[in-house]
Structure formats: C-alpha cells, structure tokens
Amino acid sequence: MDQADIDRLETAIASLNDGELAPFVGLIAEDMVWTGRPQGWFWWRTTPS
C-alpha cells in the first residue's frame, strides 16, 4: 500500500465520519456483494428480545 492509497483511505474514513458515504463506497470493488450482519445474532449468543 503506497502513501496515495493511505491518503485516499484516510480521506474516505473522515468523510464517512462526517456522514458522507460516497468517498468510502468508491473504495469498494464494483463486484463486491454487501450482505451486512444478520439481525439478532452474535457469534457467542443470540440477542435478547
């Protein structure tokens, strides 16, 4: 990873913290599938109702 990549990542994370998603999403590969986290499940137990 070179310095330009690190700078892009830091800028994207700063934008994400400010509520702007576009720079961070732009770093994700186009063929990636986002599935998220299953609701109500942790690796060690289920969440309380």
C-alpha positions as CSV (number, residue, x, y, z in Angstrom):
1,M,0.0,0.0,0.0
2,D,1.6,3.3,-1.0
3,Q,1.0,6.7,0.5
4,A,-1.6,7.7,-2.1
5,D,-3.7,4.7,-1.1
6,I,-3.3,5.6,2.6
7,D,-4.3,9.2,1.9
8,R,-7.4,8.1,0.0
9,L,-8.4,5.7,2.8
10,E,-8.0,8.4,5.5
11,T,-10.0,10.9,3.4
12,A,-12.8,8.3,2.9
13,I,-12.9,7.5,6.6
14,A,-13.0,11.2,7.6
15,S,-15.9,11.7,5.1
16,L,-17.7,8.7,6.5
17,N,-17.4,10.1,10.0
18,D,-19.0,13.3,8.6
19,G,-21.9,11.3,7.2
20,E,-20.8,11.4,3.5
21,L,-20.7,7.9,2.2
22,A,-19.6,8.4,-1.4
23,P,-15.8,8.5,-0.9
24,F,-15.9,5.4,1.2
25,V,-18.2,3.5,-1.2
26,G,-15.9,4.5,-4.0
27,L,-13.1,2.4,-2.5
28,I,-15.2,-0.8,-2.6
29,A,-14.7,-3.1,-5.6
30,E,-17.6,-3.0,-8.0
31,D,-18.1,-6.7,-8.0
32,M,-18.3,-6.9,-4.2
33,V,-21.6,-8.0,-2.6
34,W,-22.5,-6.4,0.7
35,T,-24.6,-8.8,2.8
36,G,-24.4,-6.9,6.2
37,R,-24.7,-8.6,9.5
38,P,-27.5,-11.0,10.3
39,Q,-30.0,-9.3,12.6
40,G,-30.1,-10.5,16.2
41,W,-27.1,-12.7,16.1
42,F,-23.6,-12.5,17.7
43,W,-21.1,-15.3,17.4
44,W,-21.4,-16.2,21.0
45,R,-25.2,-15.8,21.6
46,T,-28.5,-14.5,20.3
47,T,-29.5,-11.0,21.3
48,P,-32.2,-10.6,24.0
49,S,-35.8,-9.9,22.8
